[in-house]
Amino acid sequence: LGTRKSHSMAENTAFVSGFFKGIATKTSFANLVTSLYFVYSAMEQGFDQTSDSGVKTLDDPELRRVPSLEKDMEYYYGSDWKSKISESPATLLYVARVKEVAEKEPHLLIAHQYTRYLGDLFGGQMMGGMAIRSLGLEAKQGVAFYQFDDIPNKNDFITAWYRRLNALDLSNEQRQAIVDEANLVFDLNIG
């Protein structure tokens, strides 16, 4: 409930609206994949380095996106893709925030897990399918990010993930801080 307004705003950004209307370009989609690569690299590094038990509880290997993003990067930029990419100003802000919370308030990484991973699961197949159709991609090429092959039943997985989230031993103050961080993450995603 605490993120409903931010979620709605993120869903209605010009890029997402344009994407669903099939007007996205391969270049704009590659730019999105590039931004996601930097964000997920920072997030997953933070998850690896934290000792926060809540973050560890919600960090499922099936959700990890860096390996799939690396496949997508190679598809869009070639085998030397690392030498061809850089972070946009908005991506730099996003990555800086992930690193800041990982260092200072690691429990806030839960907001990043919730906002990114569950959004990817909920909308992934639709976004991936739309990209394939609107960009004329070969089946499953350039959209590995949206493929969750290790999760056979997304609804069951998400329900179990929410149960673990709700069972975390968090104070009311921590819960509110996570909701506030999730709202910030939606703003960062819009950027």
WORA-V272919 format. One record per backbone hydrogen bond with DSSP energy under -1.0 kcal/mol. CO is the residue of the C=O (numbers start at 1). NH is the residue of the N-H. Records with the same first field share a line. If there is no record, write none. Layout:
CO=NH / NH
This chain:
1=4
3=7
4=8
5=9
6=10
7=11
8=12
10=13
13=17
14=18
15=19
16=20
17=21
18=23
19=22
25=29
26=30
27=31
28=32
29=33
30=34
31=35
32=36
33=37
34=38
35=39
36=40
37=41
38=42
39=43
40=44
41=45
42=46
43=47
44=48
45=49
46=50
52=56
53=57
54=58
58=60
60=63
65=69
66=70
67=71
68=72
69=73
70=74
71=75
72=76
73=77
74=78
78=81
80=83
81=84
88=92
89=93
90=94
91=95
92=96
93=97
94=98
95=99
96=100
97=101
98=102
99=103
100=104
101=105
105=108
106=109
107=110
108=111
109=113
110=114
111=115
112=116
113=117
116=120
117=121
118=122
119=123
120=124
123=127
124=128
125=129
126=130
127=131
128=132
129=133
130=134
131=135
132=137
138=141
143=146
144=147
148=151
153=157
154=158
155=159
156=160
157=161
158=162
159=163
160=164
161=165
162=166
163=167
165=168
168=170
171=175
172=176
173=177
174=178
175=179
176=180
177=181
178=182
179=183
180=184
181=185
182=186
183=187
184=188
185=189
186=190
187=191
